[in-house]
Amino acid sequence: MQVRDTTGMIVVLIDQHGERLMFPSRGASARLEAVDPAWLDDLEILHITAYSFEGGSTAQSVKEAVREVKRRGGKVSMDVSSTGMIDHFGIPAFLDLMVECHPDFISANRDESLYLGLADGETPGPNLVRFADAVLLARQGKHSTNIFQHGKHLASVPVKPVDDVRDMTGAGDAFNAGFLSSYLSNEGDLVASCLAGHALSARVLACPGANEPPFEPQGVDTQKEALA
């Protein structure tokens, strides 16, 4: 464990459509020191976000962790994070950063995919060729997620409608978590993993904040049990 600096904080403003405007104060999140190699033991996939490279010691620490995971034969997943982060670097420098990280999985929403020239709907973008070894998960909100592999469109995976969207905060992170955990348990089925990502994301969309609804075992009447 590393303890340093003040706790990071984000103020999130949400409009009537669930869209967000975020004001982050990174605090200790920008002060990550060198990652203990023991933390990477038996790690199959390291997931990183572009926010890690905004500044401070965290950027170099994450780069070193990526290199170590790759050296050990592990995989790296990278979330583009936001068009704001792309602007922070500039498109050419951001693409160079991605090449340096050599991700096996790239997760990006429609705006990010278009901005970086990775994909436009089901059409590969001109810069996707730089990541021919990666799987691109081009998310499109309520529309189908497009999966690209070896620079070509592999599949469009439909998204089941979410009736009551409360808050979009954390939905992309939930998709990544659902996808990667499923990928590790289903022998690398990309479509099934994508569906698992959609399912977890839907649970988060129905809750305020980056949360899931409480788990209630099926067939159990919790109110009756409490009164028993």
C-alpha positions as CSV (number, residue, x, y, z in Angstrom):
1,M,0.0,0.0,0.0
2,Q,1.1,3.6,-0.8
3,V,0.0,6.5,1.4
4,R,0.9,9.9,0.1
5,D,-0.7,13.4,-0.4
6,T,-4.4,14.2,-0.1
7,T,-7.3,12.1,-1.3
8,G,-8.3,12.6,-4.9
9,M,-11.8,13.9,-5.5
10,I,-14.1,14.5,-8.5
11,V,-17.1,16.8,-8.6
12,V,-19.6,15.4,-11.1
13,L,-22.5,17.4,-12.4
14,I,-25.3,15.3,-14.1
15,D,-27.9,16.8,-16.4
16,Q,-31.5,15.5,-17.0
17,H,-30.2,13.0,-19.7
18,G,-27.6,11.5,-17.4
19,E,-24.7,13.2,-19.2
20,R,-21.8,14.3,-17.0
21,L,-19.5,17.3,-16.5
22,M,-16.5,16.4,-14.3
23,F,-14.1,18.6,-12.3
24,P,-11.3,16.4,-11.0
25,S,-8.7,17.1,-8.3
26,R,-6.3,14.1,-8.6
27,G,-4.4,14.5,-5.3
28,A,-2.7,11.3,-4.4
29,S,-3.8,9.7,-7.7
30,A,-1.1,11.7,-9.4
31,R,1.6,10.6,-6.9
32,L,1.8,6.9,-7.4
33,E,5.3,5.6,-6.7
34,A,7.1,2.7,-8.4
35,V,4.9,-0.4,-8.4
36,D,6.2,-3.3,-6.4
37,P,7.0,-6.1,-8.9
38,A,5.3,-8.5,-6.5
39,W,2.0,-6.8,-7.2
40,L,2.3,-8.0,-10.8
41,D,2.9,-11.7,-9.9
42,D,0.4,-14.0,-11.7
43,L,-1.3,-11.0,-13.3
44,E,-2.8,-12.0,-16.6
45,I,-4.2,-8.6,-17.7
46,L,-3.2,-5.1,-16.5
47,H,-5.9,-2.5,-17.1
48,I,-4.9,1.1,-17.3
49,T,-6.6,4.4,-18.2
50,A,-5.2,7.4,-20.1
51,Y,-5.9,9.5,-17.0
52,S,-2.9,7.8,-15.4
53,F,-0.6,9.7,-17.8
54,E,-1.9,13.2,-17.1
55,G,1.1,14.0,-14.9
56,G,2.9,13.5,-11.7
57,S,4.9,10.4,-10.8
58,T,1.9,8.2,-11.7
59,A,2.6,8.5,-15.4
60,Q,6.1,7.0,-15.2
61,S,5.1,4.4,-12.6
62,V,2.3,3.1,-14.8
63,K,4.6,3.0,-17.9
64,E,7.1,0.9,-15.9
65,A,4.3,-1.4,-14.7
66,V,3.2,-1.8,-18.4
67,R,6.7,-2.7,-19.5
68,E,7.1,-5.2,-16.7
69,V,3.8,-6.9,-17.5
70,K,4.7,-7.1,-21.1
71,R,8.1,-8.5,-20.3
72,R,6.5,-11.3,-18.3
73,G,4.2,-12.2,-21.2
74,G,1.0,-10.6,-19.7
75,K,-1.6,-8.5,-21.6
76,V,-2.4,-4.8,-21.2
77,S,-5.9,-3.2,-21.6
78,M,-6.1,0.5,-22.1
79,D,-9.1,2.8,-21.8
80,V,-8.7,6.0,-23.9
81,S,-10.7,7.8,-21.0
82,S,-11.8,11.0,-22.7
83,T,-11.3,13.4,-25.6
84,G,-10.1,15.9,-23.0
85,M,-7.1,13.6,-22.3
86,I,-6.4,13.4,-26.0
87,D,-6.4,17.1,-26.2
88,H,-4.1,17.3,-23.2
89,F,-1.4,15.4,-25.3
90,G,-2.5,16.3,-28.8
91,I,-3.5,13.5,-31.2
92,P,-0.1,12.5,-32.5
93,A,1.5,12.4,-29.1
94,F,-1.5,10.4,-27.7
95,L,-1.2,7.9,-30.4
96,D,2.5,7.6,-29.7
97,L,1.7,7.0,-26.1
98,M,-0.7,4.2,-27.0
99,V,1.9,2.6,-29.2
100,E,4.4,2.8,-26.4
101,C,2.0,0.9,-24.1
102,H,1.3,-1.7,-26.9
103,P,-2.1,-2.6,-25.5
104,D,-3.8,-5.9,-26.3
105,F,-7.2,-4.3,-25.7
106,I,-8.3,-0.7,-26.5
107,S,-11.6,0.5,-25.1
108,A,-12.9,3.7,-26.5
109,N,-16.3,5.4,-27.0
110,R,-17.5,6.7,-30.3
111,D,-16.2,10.2,-29.9
112,E,-12.7,8.9,-28.8
113,S,-12.6,6.4,-31.7
114,L,-13.5,9.0,-34.3
115,Y,-11.1,11.6,-32.8
116,L,-8.1,9.2,-32.9
117,G,-9.0,7.8,-36.3
118,L,-9.5,4.3,-34.9
119,A,-13.0,3.6,-36.2
120,D,-16.1,5.2,-37.5
121,G,-19.0,2.8,-36.8
122,E,-18.1,-0.5,-38.4
123,T,-15.4,1.1,-40.6
124,P,-11.8,0.9,-39.5
125,G,-10.1,4.2,-39.2
126,P,-6.8,5.2,-40.8
127,N,-4.8,4.9,-37.5
128,L,-6.1,1.5,-36.5
129,V,-3.3,-0.1,-38.5
130,R,-0.9,1.1,-35.8
131,F,-2.6,-1.3,-33.4
132,A,-3.0,-4.3,-35.6
133,D,-2.2,-6.7,-32.8
134,A,-4.9,-5.1,-30.5
135,V,-8.6,-5.8,-30.0
136,L,-10.5,-2.5,-30.3
137,L,-13.8,-2.3,-28.3
138,A,-15.5,0.7,-30.0
139,R,-18.4,1.5,-27.6
140,Q,-21.4,3.5,-28.8
141,G,-23.6,4.0,-25.7
142,K,-27.0,2.4,-26.4
143,H,-25.9,1.4,-29.9
144,S,-24.0,-1.8,-30.8
145,T,-20.4,-2.1,-29.7
146,N,-18.1,-2.7,-32.6
147,I,-15.2,-5.2,-32.1
148,F,-12.2,-4.9,-34.3
149,Q,-9.4,-7.5,-34.4
150,H,-6.2,-7.5,-36.6
151,G,-7.4,-4.1,-38.0
152,K,-10.7,-5.5,-39.3
153,H,-14.3,-5.4,-38.1
154,L,-15.1,-8.6,-36.3
155,A,-18.5,-8.1,-34.9
156,S,-21.2,-5.7,-33.8
157,V,-22.6,-6.6,-30.4
158,P,-26.1,-5.2,-29.7
159,V,-26.8,-3.4,-26.4
160,K,-29.9,-4.3,-24.5
161,P,-32.0,-1.2,-23.7
162,V,-31.8,0.2,-20.1
163,D,-35.2,1.5,-19.1
164,D,-34.2,3.7,-16.2
165,V,-30.8,5.4,-16.8
166,R,-30.0,7.2,-13.5
167,D,-26.3,8.2,-14.1
168,M,-23.7,7.4,-16.7
169,T,-20.8,7.7,-14.2
170,G,-18.8,4.5,-14.2
171,A,-20.6,2.8,-17.0
172,G,-17.5,2.6,-19.2
173,D,-15.4,1.3,-16.3
174,A,-18.1,-1.3,-15.6
175,F,-18.0,-2.4,-19.2
176,N,-14.2,-2.9,-19.0
177,A,-14.5,-4.8,-15.8
178,G,-17.3,-7.1,-17.2
179,F,-15.5,-7.6,-20.4
180,L,-12.1,-8.5,-19.0
181,S,-13.3,-10.7,-16.2
182,S,-15.4,-12.6,-18.7
183,Y,-12.6,-12.8,-21.2
184,L,-10.4,-14.5,-18.5
185,S,-13.0,-17.1,-17.8
186,N,-14.5,-18.0,-21.2
187,E,-11.3,-18.9,-23.2
188,G,-11.2,-15.5,-24.9
189,D,-14.7,-15.3,-26.5
190,L,-14.8,-11.7,-27.5
191,V,-18.5,-11.4,-28.3
192,A,-19.6,-13.2,-25.0
193,S,-17.1,-11.0,-23.1
194,C,-18.7,-7.9,-24.7
195,L,-22.1,-9.0,-23.7
196,A,-20.9,-9.5,-20.1
197,G,-19.5,-5.9,-20.2
198,H,-22.9,-4.6,-21.4
199,A,-24.7,-6.4,-18.6
200,L,-22.5,-5.0,-15.9
201,S,-22.6,-1.5,-17.4
202,A,-26.4,-1.7,-17.4
203,R,-26.5,-2.4,-13.7
204,V,-24.3,0.7,-13.0
205,L,-26.4,2.9,-15.3
206,A,-29.5,2.2,-13.2
207,C,-27.8,3.5,-10.0
208,P,-26.7,7.0,-9.0
209,G,-23.0,7.2,-8.8
210,A,-20.5,4.6,-9.9
211,N,-22.4,1.8,-8.1
212,E,-24.3,-1.4,-8.7
213,P,-27.7,-2.1,-7.1
214,P,-27.5,-4.3,-4.0
215,F,-27.5,-8.0,-4.8
216,E,-30.6,-9.9,-3.8
217,P,-30.6,-13.7,-4.2
218,Q,-33.5,-14.8,-6.4
219,G,-36.4,-16.4,-4.7
220,V,-35.6,-14.8,-1.3
221,D,-38.2,-12.4,0.3
222,T,-35.9,-10.3,2.4
223,Q,-38.8,-8.4,4.1
224,K,-40.5,-11.7,5.2
225,E,-37.2,-13.0,6.5
226,A,-36.6,-9.8,8.5
227,L,-40.0,-10.2,10.1
228,A,-39.6,-13.9,10.9
